[in-house]
Amino acid sequence: MNYNIGNKIKDLRKYLHITQAELAQNICSQAMISKIEKHEEIYPSAELLYQISQRLGVTIDYFFQETELLNINYVNDVCDQLNSLIQLRKFEEAYRVVKLEQKNPHFQEPHLRRYLLWREAICVCYLEGEVEKALELIDQALALSKTTKKNYSIEELDILTSKAIFLGILNKWSAADQLYEHILSHAQKSVYQKGKGTLANIYYNYSRTSLFLGNYNKALKFANSGIALCKEEKTIFLLGHLYYQKAETLSKIEGKVTSDILNIYKDAVWVFKQIGDDKSCEYVLSKIDSLTVNNPTTSQ
């Protein structure tokens, strides 16, 4: 196929974490997308390419410009850098990168502007404490989406999760709870998302919200679901936080800290040590020390 159109569609689709079925929805068959990506459909129509480009958030020219291949590598590097900075809670550095790249011509496509607005919202929330402003940025980001409420991409689910977290920070727990229910109903439909940490993140934050609302059994259910998912996927992403969340919830249910609950706190410590999260490790160790002092009958 001329201009490597199939490769470009496949590369961008994977970058956006969109399945062939999601890309094809209301446009063509999944089999057609597969043929195009495999260069079996040599002459896709201009109308089809236009619809695909709209779904992917680019102009149709993208498929015919060789320079875009270099641009997407640069974009991927920047996004990886921002993801890492956010995960490490280096919000000041992340914010500088966001403001710089918002002026970059390579980041003017709708899906990339959406990504930067999402990252800006997180930085604004945790750097400046401007949670209402962060929510406005989140809504601006979501307004750039090409999908519908019946067809969220993985990134859109992540953005919605951030919105629910911000609502919790504002003590709007009921609104956050309703949003998590909406997010989870869509996330569970897409198996491919599990390995990306999206579903585990939803389980963890939904559990936290349920705990704040006093829905202890619900909180325990989602903590357990997150732990099971991490084990299934053989990842320790969020596993330490999920163990801690489970221990906190069980202590509320039991009305005391048992030796079994204390061991779950210790499981959290073990995970934090494995990933080098010293801050979380020290916090839970301090928690364990206080529980041991305050609960002298608790065995270790």
Phi, psi and omega in degrees: 000134181298146175065011179055041182302317180301318179295319182294319178297315181296314182298314182289322178300315180292322178299322180275359181059043178253133178282164176300322180296319179294319179296322185280341188307124179063013178244305181200190178276156175299325179299323179295317177300317179300317180295318180297315182293331179268006180065025178271336176258095193287327185234073175296143183292158178298322179297317179295315179297323179296314181295321178295318181297321179295320179295325181274353176080027178231169173276162180296335179299335181307322185288347185243005182250113182294331182295338181296334179296321177289321181299318183292329175295318178296315180300315179301318180296317180296316180295320177298318179297314180295319178301317180294315181297319179294317180297324179275002179062031175268068190291326181296314179293319179298320181297320178298317179296316180301310183296326178292312185287339177295342177266354185280127178303333181290345183250029183261353175292148185307317184291332179278323174298321177299315180300314182293323176297321177299312180293324176297319180301317180297316180295316180298320180296310188270339177273314188255349182070016181270078186290321178298319177296321178299319178296322178297319179294322178299315180294324176297319180296313182294332179293342180272359183286145178264345182278178178249176179291350177263358188213065180284141170279168180298322180293323178295323176295321177296319179294317177297324177296319176300320179298317179297321178298316179298320178299322177295320179300327179276008181064023175267064189292324180295318177295320178296318180299316179296321180292319178300320179299318178295314181298312184296323181298329178274322182296323183289345179282342186246101183298326185297340183285338187302318184288350183267358178088350182300310184293320178298320179295321178295313179303314183298309184288329175293322177297317179299315180297317180297323179295316179297328180277357180081012177271074191295319180295322177294318178298318180294320180302313183286327175297315178296321179296319179295317178297315180298320180295317178299319179292319179297319182273358180055050178227148177255014175299117180070359184298319179299317179293324179292321175298315179299317179298320179296316180297317179299318181292315180297324179294329176289317181295315183282335183077010179196172178253113179269172178297325178295319179293319178300322179294329177290321173302318180293327174298320178297317178301316181301316180294315180299324177294321182296325183261003177073025178272080185296322183298312179293323180298312180296323180297313182289323177299319177297321178297316180298317179299318181291325179291322180295320179291316184280346180231074187300339181275354181287127178274158180244000000 
